[in-house]
Amino acid sequence: MLDVSERQLRGWEKHSLIPPMERFAFSDLIALRTLTKLRESRIPSAKIRTVLVALRERLEHITDPLKQLRLISDGRRIHVQVGDNAMEPISGQLLFNFDQAELKRLVSFPDRKKTDDSRSRRESAEKWFQRGLECEQTGAVPDAIKAYETAVELDPTSAGAWLNLGTIFFNARQFSKAEAHYRKALEADPKYALAHFNIANLYDERGDYERALRHYLEAVRLHPSYADAYYNLALLYQGSGHVMEAVRQWKAYLKLDPNSSWAAIARRELDKLRRYTVVGGRRPIALGSQVLE
């Protein structure tokens, strides 16, 4: 019906875009049709996965965006239709339509687009944010940084631009800059679960387990279906010897993501902890002290 090969299906399963299936219901065909259209637009699987994670984090009660939402692509990026509006899934910001003349003006003459009208500034900031995404996708990281910086200069409440700047610096291992930008994202939107998750990853990387724990917990409080946050919480608790809490987090993760390759790792770690508690019988130790392999 969709002209999708088994090899393509297995590839989507490998990238956790769909669960492993041998039979398909009608709703599954809807999801596969969406993936097919995104593939025709040459959207990479990694980009699609990032969008799906962001949508689950952004929109309450959405567990399977491919089935529950309308995802469309303009050939470079993915939009999600929410009512009468289009939304950028990573930032959660609504998108505005610009004709080619306006787009050329914004890109060619950035100094002339400043205005006291707050709505115009937000629209311009959104366009620069979109340009930053496009630059990242093509690997033009310095241009992406400039675009995001322009976006937050125009609209300091652009949490998505602050967040993406933080992630660029995090990937470059410039942790102080990354932390500063993640904090700006949280100042712009304190309920931004992805920002809590990212800054928790940063603290985890730096060995600041207390603050990492606090932000992971806030991420799942804001978004109870945030599977990746439960996964990282389980690892954090397990690494610090809080065995029973780690078991609880692994179970929570597996309820949300039972079929991916990461789920197999979660089950292995869960079995390890169960054997540990039965054989070792040790009590948890202070957070930050490593006791488990």
C-alpha positions as a Python dict, from the first residue, in 0.01 Angstrom:
ca = {
    (1, 'M'): (0, 0, 0),
    (2, 'L'): (278, 244, 87),
    (3, 'D'): (561, 93, -119),
    (4, 'V'): (783, 63, 189),
    (5, 'S'): (1046, -209, 191),
    (6, 'E'): (1110, -435, 489),
    (7, 'R'): (1462, -295, 501),
    (8, 'Q'): (1320, 56, 542),
    (9, 'L'): (1087, -65, 817),
    (10, 'R'): (1376, -223, 1006),
    (11, 'G'): (1573, 98, 967),
    (12, 'W'): (1290, 298, 1125),
    (13, 'E'): (1270, 42, 1404),
    (14, 'K'): (1646, 71, 1460),
    (15, 'H'): (1614, 449, 1496),
    (16, 'S'): (1318, 404, 1739),
    (17, 'L'): (1078, 583, 1506),
    (18, 'I'): (837, 289, 1519),
    (19, 'P'): (821, -14, 1750),
    (20, 'P'): (905, -357, 1603),
    (21, 'M'): (589, -492, 1442),
    (22, 'E'): (496, -792, 1229),
    (23, 'R'): (136, -683, 1169),
    (24, 'F'): (0, -336, 1119),
    (25, 'A'): (-326, -171, 1221),
    (26, 'F'): (-476, 120, 1028),
    (27, 'S'): (-329, 370, 1276),
    (28, 'D'): (14, 217, 1213),
    (29, 'L'): (-30, 281, 841),
    (30, 'I'): (-96, 647, 918),
    (31, 'A'): (236, 666, 1103),
    (32, 'L'): (419, 486, 819),
    (33, 'R'): (265, 717, 561),
    (34, 'T'): (392, 1020, 755),
    (35, 'L'): (741, 870, 775),
    (36, 'T'): (731, 797, 402),
    (37, 'K'): (648, 1158, 321),
    (38, 'L'): (923, 1285, 552),
    (39, 'R'): (1167, 1045, 385),
    (40, 'E'): (1065, 1179, 43),
    (41, 'S'): (1152, 1526, 175),
    (42, 'R'): (1498, 1391, 269),
    (43, 'I'): (1452, 1454, 640),
    (44, 'P'): (1716, 1249, 831),
    (45, 'S'): (1597, 984, 1077),
    (46, 'A'): (1790, 1152, 1360),
    (47, 'K'): (1605, 1477, 1294),
    (48, 'I'): (1269, 1297, 1297),
    (49, 'R'): (1351, 1127, 1628),
    (50, 'T'): (1449, 1462, 1784),
    (51, 'V'): (1117, 1610, 1671),
    (52, 'L'): (916, 1318, 1811),
    (53, 'V'): (1088, 1346, 2150),
    (54, 'A'): (1025, 1722, 2157),
    (55, 'L'): (656, 1679, 2072),
    (56, 'R'): (602, 1424, 2349),
    (57, 'E'): (770, 1666, 2589),
    (58, 'R'): (585, 1973, 2464),
    (59, 'L'): (229, 1844, 2419),
    (60, 'E'): (47, 1675, 2703),
    (61, 'H'): (-132, 1347, 2632),
    (62, 'I'): (62, 1296, 2306),
    (63, 'T'): (229, 955, 2321),
    (64, 'D'): (263, 878, 1950),
    (65, 'P'): (300, 1199, 1745),
    (66, 'L'): (314, 1010, 1415),
    (67, 'K'): (-41, 884, 1476),
    (68, 'Q'): (-191, 1167, 1677),
    (69, 'L'): (-55, 1474, 1496),
    (70, 'R'): (-13, 1595, 1142),
    (71, 'L'): (358, 1633, 1067),
    (72, 'I'): (456, 1813, 749),
    (73, 'S'): (784, 1917, 589),
    (74, 'D'): (880, 2200, 358),
    (75, 'G'): (1184, 2005, 242),
    (76, 'R'): (1417, 2141, 510),
    (77, 'R'): (1238, 2122, 843),
    (78, 'I'): (940, 1957, 1010),
    (79, 'H'): (630, 2145, 1124),
    (80, 'V'): (339, 2012, 1324),
    (81, 'Q'): (-16, 2129, 1261),
    (82, 'V'): (-188, 2236, 1584),
    (83, 'G'): (-541, 2357, 1513),
    (84, 'D'): (-519, 2635, 1256),
    (85, 'N'): (-155, 2705, 1330),
    (86, 'A'): (179, 2545, 1250),
    (87, 'M'): (424, 2491, 1534),
    (88, 'E'): (800, 2445, 1538),
    (89, 'P'): (827, 2121, 1741),
    (90, 'I'): (1169, 2181, 1900),
    (91, 'S'): (1095, 2524, 2046),
    (92, 'G'): (715, 2499, 2067),
    (93, 'Q'): (688, 2839, 1899),
    (94, 'L'): (414, 2915, 1648),
    (95, 'L'): (529, 2979, 1293),
    (96, 'F'): (441, 3279, 1081),
    (97, 'N'): (414, 3286, 703),
    (98, 'F'): (663, 3508, 521),
    (99, 'D'): (662, 3568, 149),
    (100, 'Q'): (990, 3558, -43),
    (101, 'A'): (1034, 3937, -51),
    (102, 'E'): (1001, 3962, 328),
    (103, 'L'): (1233, 3666, 379),
    (104, 'K'): (1498, 3825, 156),
    (105, 'R'): (1466, 4155, 345),
    (106, 'L'): (1508, 3987, 685),
    (107, 'V'): (1812, 3787, 579),
    (108, 'S'): (1987, 4062, 381),
    (109, 'F'): (1922, 4362, 606),
    (110, 'P'): (1912, 4249, 969),
    (111, 'D'): (1987, 4598, 1105),
    (112, 'R'): (1678, 4746, 940),
    (113, 'K'): (1425, 4502, 1080),
    (114, 'K'): (1434, 4631, 1438),
    (115, 'T'): (1110, 4786, 1547),
    (116, 'D'): (937, 4894, 1863),
    (117, 'D'): (640, 4678, 1773),
    (118, 'S'): (676, 4367, 1992),
    (119, 'R'): (484, 4144, 1754),
    (120, 'S'): (708, 4237, 1464),
    (121, 'R'): (1016, 4168, 1675),
    (122, 'R'): (883, 3826, 1773),
    (123, 'E'): (811, 3742, 1411),
    (124, 'S'): (1162, 3848, 1310),
    (125, 'A'): (1310, 3651, 1600),
    (126, 'E'): (1117, 3343, 1490),
    (127, 'K'): (1255, 3373, 1139),
    (128, 'W'): (1609, 3398, 1272),
    (129, 'F'): (1541, 3097, 1491),
    (130, 'Q'): (1431, 2901, 1184),
    (131, 'R'): (1743, 3014, 1002),
    (132, 'G'): (1952, 2887, 1293),
    (133, 'L'): (1790, 2545, 1263),
    (134, 'E'): (1864, 2536, 892),
    (135, 'C'): (2228, 2631, 950),
    (136, 'E'): (2265, 2357, 1211),
    (137, 'Q'): (2116, 2103, 973),
    (138, 'T'): (2373, 2189, 707),
    (139, 'G'): (2661, 2193, 957),
    (140, 'A'): (2712, 2571, 946),
    (141, 'V'): (2746, 2601, 1323),
    (142, 'P'): (2900, 2954, 1337),
    (143, 'D'): (2613, 3085, 1123),
    (144, 'A'): (2366, 2902, 1347),
    (145, 'I'): (2513, 3071, 1654),
    (146, 'K'): (2479, 3414, 1490),
    (147, 'A'): (2119, 3340, 1390),
    (148, 'Y'): (2020, 3224, 1739),
    (149, 'E'): (2197, 3521, 1900),
    (150, 'T'): (2002, 3753, 1670),
    (151, 'A'): (1680, 3573, 1770),
    (152, 'V'): (1736, 3622, 2143),
    (153, 'E'): (1847, 3981, 2091),
    (154, 'L'): (1515, 4050, 1921),
    (155, 'D'): (1313, 3838, 2162),
    (156, 'P'): (1481, 3748, 2495),
    (157, 'T'): (1189, 3514, 2569),
    (158, 'S'): (1285, 3285, 2279),
    (159, 'A'): (1352, 2981, 2497),
    (160, 'G'): (1418, 2757, 2198),
    (161, 'A'): (1699, 2980, 2069),
    (162, 'W'): (1861, 2999, 2415),
    (163, 'L'): (1834, 2620, 2443),
    (164, 'N'): (1989, 2551, 2104),
    (165, 'L'): (2275, 2789, 2177),
    (166, 'G'): (2336, 2601, 2500),
    (167, 'T'): (2339, 2268, 2317),
    (168, 'I'): (2589, 2395, 2058),
    (169, 'F'): (2827, 2500, 2338),
    (170, 'F'): (2761, 2175, 2527),
    (171, 'N'): (2861, 1971, 2222),
    (172, 'A'): (3174, 2186, 2196),
    (173, 'R'): (3239, 2106, 2565),
    (174, 'Q'): (3224, 2475, 2656),
    (175, 'F'): (3026, 2391, 2966),
    (176, 'S'): (3022, 2735, 3129),
    (177, 'K'): (2871, 2895, 2819),
    (178, 'A'): (2629, 2605, 2783),
    (179, 'E'): (2510, 2641, 3141),
    (180, 'A'): (2459, 3016, 3101),
    (181, 'H'): (2243, 2968, 2791),
    (182, 'Y'): (2043, 2682, 2941),
    (183, 'R'): (1968, 2903, 3239),
    (184, 'K'): (1849, 3177, 3004),
    (185, 'A'): (1615, 2924, 2844),
    (186, 'L'): (1474, 2838, 3187),
    (187, 'E'): (1436, 3206, 3275),
    (188, 'A'): (1237, 3250, 2953),
    (189, 'D'): (1026, 2940, 3021),
    (190, 'P'): (1060, 2779, 3368),
    (191, 'K'): (828, 2498, 3257),
    (192, 'Y'): (1046, 2399, 2962),
    (193, 'A'): (1108, 2032, 3038),
    (194, 'L'): (1365, 1989, 2761),
    (195, 'A'): (1572, 2273, 2909),
    (196, 'H'): (1565, 2103, 3251),
    (197, 'F'): (1669, 1776, 3085),
    (198, 'N'): (1957, 1936, 2895),
    (199, 'I'): (2098, 2126, 3189),
    (200, 'A'): (2070, 1806, 3395),
    (201, 'N'): (2280, 1629, 3129),
    (202, 'L'): (2537, 1906, 3161),
    (203, 'Y'): (2557, 1875, 3540),
    (204, 'D'): (2571, 1496, 3507),
    (205, 'E'): (2863, 1530, 3265),
    (206, 'R'): (3044, 1760, 3510),
    (207, 'G'): (2986, 1528, 3806),
    (208, 'D'): (2744, 1763, 3979),
    (209, 'Y'): (2497, 1483, 4059),
    (210, 'E'): (2284, 1676, 4307),
    (211, 'R'): (2190, 1945, 4059),
    (212, 'A'): (2156, 1691, 3778),
    (213, 'L'): (1911, 1496, 3991),
    (214, 'R'): (1709, 1807, 4073),
    (215, 'H'): (1663, 1902, 3707),
    (216, 'Y'): (1591, 1546, 3587),
    (217, 'L'): (1318, 1523, 3851),
    (218, 'E'): (1177, 1858, 3743),
    (219, 'A'): (1172, 1740, 3381),
    (220, 'V'): (960, 1435, 3465),
    (221, 'R'): (739, 1638, 3696),
    (222, 'L'): (662, 1876, 3411),
    (223, 'H'): (635, 1599, 3154),
    (224, 'P'): (549, 1261, 3314),
    (225, 'S'): (592, 1079, 2980),
    (226, 'Y'): (951, 1195, 2929),
    (227, 'A'): (1111, 853, 2872),
    (228, 'D'): (1469, 979, 2823),
    (229, 'A'): (1458, 1161, 3157),
    (230, 'Y'): (1353, 842, 3337),
    (231, 'Y'): (1638, 656, 3164),
    (232, 'N'): (1896, 909, 3283),
    (233, 'L'): (1744, 917, 3631),
    (234, 'A'): (1780, 540, 3651),
    (235, 'L'): (2145, 560, 3553),
    (236, 'L'): (2209, 838, 3804),
    (237, 'Y'): (2045, 652, 4090),
    (238, 'Q'): (2214, 327, 3992),
    (239, 'G'): (2557, 489, 3975),
    (240, 'S'): (2510, 639, 4321),
    (241, 'G'): (2397, 315, 4485),
    (242, 'H'): (2029, 406, 4527),
    (243, 'V'): (1921, 65, 4406),
    (244, 'M'): (1550, 66, 4479),
    (245, 'E'): (1503, 412, 4331),
    (246, 'A'): (1697, 305, 4021),
    (247, 'V'): (1467, 2, 3986),
    (248, 'R'): (1164, 230, 4004),
    (249, 'Q'): (1301, 460, 3733),
    (250, 'W'): (1392, 169, 3502),
    (251, 'K'): (1038, 37, 3535),
    (252, 'A'): (893, 380, 3458),
    (253, 'Y'): (1113, 404, 3151),
    (254, 'L'): (1013, 60, 3021),
    (255, 'K'): (644, 144, 3050),
    (256, 'L'): (701, 437, 2814),
    (257, 'D'): (952, 278, 2577),
    (258, 'P'): (922, -102, 2587),
    (259, 'N'): (1040, -190, 2236),
    (260, 'S'): (1346, 15, 2141),
    (261, 'S'): (1708, -97, 2152),
    (262, 'W'): (1745, 120, 2464),
    (263, 'A'): (1473, -88, 2630),
    (264, 'A'): (1691, -397, 2598),
    (265, 'I'): (1966, -215, 2787),
    (266, 'A'): (1716, -103, 3050),
    (267, 'R'): (1597, -461, 3106),
    (268, 'R'): (1955, -581, 3138),
    (269, 'E'): (2032, -315, 3400),
    (270, 'L'): (1708, -390, 3582),
    (271, 'D'): (1795, -759, 3602),
    (272, 'K'): (2141, -666, 3730),
    (273, 'L'): (1990, -456, 4008),
    (274, 'R'): (1746, -729, 4107),
    (275, 'R'): (2031, -977, 4139),
    (276, 'Y'): (2231, -717, 4331),
    (277, 'T'): (1959, -660, 4588),
    (278, 'V'): (1900, -1034, 4636),
    (279, 'V'): (2265, -1137, 4656),
    (280, 'G'): (2435, -829, 4796),
    (281, 'G'): (2166, -690, 5024),
    (282, 'R'): (2352, -360, 5048),
    (283, 'R'): (2199, -35, 5162),
    (284, 'P'): (2212, 277, 4937),
    (285, 'I'): (2503, 512, 4989),
    (286, 'A'): (2536, 889, 4945),
    (287, 'L'): (2458, 1036, 4603),
    (288, 'G'): (2768, 1075, 4394),
    (289, 'S'): (2958, 774, 4535),
    (290, 'Q'): (3003, 501, 4275),
    (291, 'V'): (2941, 144, 4394),
    (292, 'L'): (2795, -41, 4096),
    (293, 'E'): (2965, -144, 3775),
}
